[in-house]
Each structure stands twice: as structure tokens, then as C-alpha cells.
Amino acid sequence: MAKIYFNKIINKQLNATTQEVWKIEDVPMLWRRQVEELLNENS
């Protein structure tokens, strides 16, 4: 799941709930730390 959210952020996909591009704050807390780690590794 973390990889899915990571890809949404990287690919600048539109969040259907907010109608804005996905950002780390949109990721559920359960996955947020893992997504942050992926983003840091790939920046």
C-alpha cells in the first residue's frame, strides 16, 4: 500500500477527495511513515 501512495504523490495524481494533487498529509497514518521513507530514498 505504501508504494501505491508513493506513486500517487510522485505521479502527481489528483486526490478524488480533496480535488488536489496527492501529498503526504493525504496518506493514511498507517502508511505515512513508510511513504515518507520511500520519498526520502527517492529524492
C-alpha positions as CSV (number, residue, x, y, z in Angstrom):
1,M,0.0,0.0,0.0
2,A,2.8,2.4,0.8
3,K,4.1,2.0,-2.8
4,I,0.6,2.9,-4.2
5,Y,0.5,6.1,-2.2
6,F,4.2,6.8,-3.1
7,N,3.3,6.5,-6.8
8,K,0.3,8.8,-6.4
9,I,2.5,11.5,-4.9
10,I,5.3,11.0,-7.4
11,N,3.0,11.0,-10.4
12,K,1.0,14.0,-9.1
13,Q,-2.3,12.2,-9.3
14,L,-5.5,14.0,-8.3
15,N,-6.9,13.0,-5.0
16,A,-10.7,12.4,-5.5
17,T,-11.5,13.6,-2.0
18,T,-9.6,16.9,-2.0
19,Q,-9.5,17.5,-5.7
20,E,-5.9,18.4,-5.3
21,V,-2.6,16.6,-6.1
22,W,-1.8,13.9,-3.6
23,K,0.5,15.0,-0.8
24,I,1.9,13.2,2.3
25,E,-0.8,14.7,4.5
26,D,-3.4,12.8,2.4
27,V,-1.8,9.4,3.2
28,P,-3.5,7.4,6.0
29,M,-1.4,7.4,9.2
30,L,-1.0,3.6,8.9
31,W,1.1,4.1,5.8
32,R,2.5,7.6,6.2
33,R,5.9,6.6,7.7
34,Q,6.6,4.1,5.0
35,V,5.6,6.5,2.3
36,E,7.9,9.2,3.8
37,E,10.8,6.7,3.8
38,L,10.2,5.9,0.1
39,L,10.0,9.6,-0.7
40,N,13.3,10.3,1.1
41,E,15.0,7.3,-0.6
42,N,14.0,8.6,-4.0
43,S,14.6,12.3,-3.7
